[in-house]
């Protein structure tokens, strides 16, 4: 980063702080590629499921508008809705773990939910997603003249 020589040390520190905050915000909005999603799913499986859930592929899809993710256990494929892009990492991790759990347990019975209990942010992520769904159902205000 280049900083003008005329800046005081205090101005320099403030500017560096502002720029680091901007970089962090950009990084949090960066969309993971499919290979990165697969790597992330593998890490999550190792961390929470002792590596037992082994996805063959994990990818973003644009044709899931009512589901956050889906899984085909026979193929080991996991698909995440593009609507998750830009959401907090813990939410994406929860959806990945949810689909990884389906590689181990079909359905949503007690055994399935016990697997997800290992992830400490399960309830928080579910609440976040429920809030998104609820917000989408709210009537949207008509556009103003300024829009």
FENHUNOR-V197832 format. One record per backbone hydrogen bond with DSSP energy under -0.5 kcal/mol. CO is the residue of the C=O (numbers start at 1). NH is the residue of the N-H. If there is no record, write none. Layout:
BEGIN
co=[CO:CO]
nh=[NH:NH]
END
This chain:
BEGIN
co=[4:8:9:10:11:12:13:14:15:16:17:18:19:20:21:22:23:24:25:26:26:27:33:34:35:36:37:38:39:40:41:42:43:44:45:45:46:49:52:53:57:59:61:63:68:70:71:72:72:72:76:76:77:78:79:80:81:82:84:88:88:89:90:91:92:93:94:95:96:97:98:99:100:100:101:101:109:110:111:112:113:115:116:118:119:121:122:123:124:125:126:127:128:129:130:131:132:133:134:135:144]
nh=[7:12:13:14:15:16:17:18:19:20:21:22:23:24:25:26:27:28:29:29:30:30:37:38:39:40:41:42:43:44:45:46:47:48:49:51:50:52:54:55:78:80:82:65:81:79:73:75:76:77:56:57:72:59:70:61:84:85:87:91:92:93:94:95:96:97:98:99:100:101:102:103:103:104:104:105:113:114:115:116:117:118:119:120:122:125:126:127:128:129:130:131:132:133:134:135:136:137:138:138:147]
END
